């Protein structure tokens, strides 16, 4: 059941940071790391992928499986408080943008993939197969 997962971190960038003396957080990706943290579990019958996607609406999440690659993308609009025009923001952490992750999970019955989004967590169940077509757009409940 061993599966090669893609590493989210770029080892080349880490090596370059060490070599040129850049601090580890020179390209601060802390927020990105906290948006799509995921767990992937495998049994003989299926894979279960759970991804934290806080602050995103179900309609702004796209899940696709093709050629053995599960791709999950989401977008989030900025949280803007326009109730008081005289406020001066002294600290802002909430942002907007688009983010995606890919997972190499081969031999899946694409037509039977099921996805559910509840309380900021996307859960995707991917049943395993022996052979067949693996291209399918997935509806999120």
C-alpha positions as CSV (number, residue, x, y, z in Angstrom):
1,X,0.0,0.0,0.0
2,X,3.0,2.3,-0.2
3,X,2.3,5.4,-2.2
4,X,4.6,8.2,-3.3
5,X,3.0,11.5,-2.1
6,X,4.1,14.8,-3.6
7,X,6.1,16.9,-1.1
8,X,4.5,20.4,-0.7
9,X,7.9,21.9,0.1
10,X,10.4,22.6,-2.6
11,X,13.7,21.0,-1.4
12,X,15.6,23.0,-4.1
13,X,14.3,26.3,-2.5
14,X,15.4,25.1,1.0
15,X,18.9,24.3,-0.3
16,X,19.1,27.7,-2.0
17,X,18.0,29.4,1.1
18,X,20.7,27.6,3.1
19,X,23.4,28.3,0.5
20,X,22.6,32.0,0.0
21,X,22.0,32.6,3.7
22,X,18.3,33.6,3.3
23,X,16.3,33.1,6.5
24,X,13.9,30.2,6.4
25,X,10.9,32.6,6.4
26,X,12.3,34.9,3.7
27,X,9.4,33.8,1.5
28,X,6.9,33.6,4.3
29,X,4.4,30.8,3.4
30,X,3.0,30.3,6.9
31,X,-0.5,31.2,5.9
32,X,-0.4,28.9,2.9
33,X,0.8,26.0,5.0
34,X,-2.1,26.6,7.5
35,X,-4.8,26.8,4.8
36,X,-4.6,23.4,3.1
37,X,-3.1,21.0,5.7
38,X,-4.1,17.5,4.8
39,X,-4.2,13.9,6.0
40,X,-4.2,11.0,3.5
41,X,-5.2,7.5,4.8
42,X,-5.1,4.3,2.7
43,X,-6.8,1.0,3.1
44,X,-7.0,-2.0,0.7
45,X,-10.3,-0.5,-0.7
46,X,-9.8,3.2,-0.8
47,X,-7.9,6.4,0.0
48,X,-9.4,9.1,2.3
49,X,-8.1,12.6,1.9
50,X,-9.0,15.3,4.5
51,X,-8.0,18.9,3.8
52,X,-8.5,21.9,6.0
53,X,-9.9,24.7,3.9
54,X,-11.1,27.4,6.4
55,X,-12.8,30.5,5.2
56,X,-13.8,29.0,1.8
57,X,-17.2,28.5,0.5
58,X,-18.1,25.1,-1.0
59,X,-18.8,26.8,-4.3
60,X,-15.3,28.2,-4.4
61,X,-13.6,24.7,-4.2
62,X,-12.9,22.6,-7.3
63,X,-11.9,18.9,-7.0
64,X,-10.7,17.0,-10.1
65,X,-9.2,13.6,-10.7
66,X,-7.3,12.8,-13.9
67,X,-4.4,10.6,-14.9
68,X,-3.8,9.4,-11.4
69,X,-3.7,12.9,-10.0
70,X,-6.2,14.4,-7.5
71,X,-6.2,18.2,-7.7
72,X,-8.0,20.4,-5.1
73,X,-8.2,24.1,-5.7
74,X,-9.9,26.8,-3.7
75,X,-10.2,30.5,-3.5
76,X,-11.1,32.9,-0.8
77,X,-12.2,36.5,-1.0
78,X,-10.8,39.1,1.5
79,X,-12.7,39.8,4.6
80,X,-13.4,43.6,4.4
81,X,-15.1,45.5,7.2
82,X,-16.5,48.7,5.6
83,X,-18.8,49.5,8.6
84,X,-16.5,52.3,9.9
85,X,-14.6,54.3,7.2
86,X,-12.5,56.1,9.8
87,X,-10.8,52.9,11.2
88,X,-7.1,52.6,10.6
89,X,-6.0,49.0,10.3
90,X,-2.9,48.4,12.4
91,X,-2.6,44.6,11.7
92,X,-4.1,42.5,8.9
93,X,-3.8,38.7,8.5
94,X,-6.8,37.8,6.5
95,X,-6.2,37.7,2.8
96,X,-7.7,36.6,-0.5
97,X,-6.3,34.4,-3.2
98,X,-6.3,31.0,-4.9
99,X,-4.5,27.9,-3.7
100,X,-4.2,24.3,-4.9
101,X,-2.7,21.0,-3.9
102,X,-2.2,17.8,-5.9
103,X,-1.9,14.3,-4.7
104,X,-0.7,11.3,-6.8
105,X,-3.2,8.5,-6.1
106,X,-3.3,6.0,-8.9
107,X,-5.8,3.3,-9.8
108,X,-9.0,5.0,-8.7
109,X,-12.6,4.4,-9.8
110,X,-13.1,8.0,-10.8
111,X,-16.9,7.7,-11.2
112,X,-17.3,6.6,-7.5
113,X,-15.2,9.4,-5.9
114,X,-17.2,11.1,-3.2
115,X,-16.4,14.5,-1.6
116,X,-18.0,16.3,1.3
117,X,-17.3,19.8,2.8
118,X,-18.2,20.3,6.4
119,X,-17.0,23.0,8.9
120,X,-14.0,24.0,6.8
121,X,-12.8,20.4,6.2
122,X,-13.0,18.8,2.8
123,X,-13.2,15.0,2.9
124,X,-12.6,13.0,-0.3
125,X,-13.0,9.2,-0.6
126,X,-11.3,7.6,-3.6
127,X,-12.2,3.9,-4.2
128,X,-9.4,1.9,-5.7
129,X,-9.7,0.0,-9.0
130,X,-7.7,-2.5,-11.1
131,X,-8.2,-0.8,-14.5
132,X,-10.4,1.7,-16.3
133,X,-11.0,5.3,-17.1
134,X,-9.7,7.7,-14.4
135,X,-11.0,11.1,-15.6
136,X,-13.9,12.7,-13.7
137,X,-15.0,16.0,-12.3
138,X,-16.2,15.5,-8.7
139,X,-19.3,17.1,-7.1
140,X,-18.9,18.3,-3.5
141,X,-21.9,17.6,-1.2
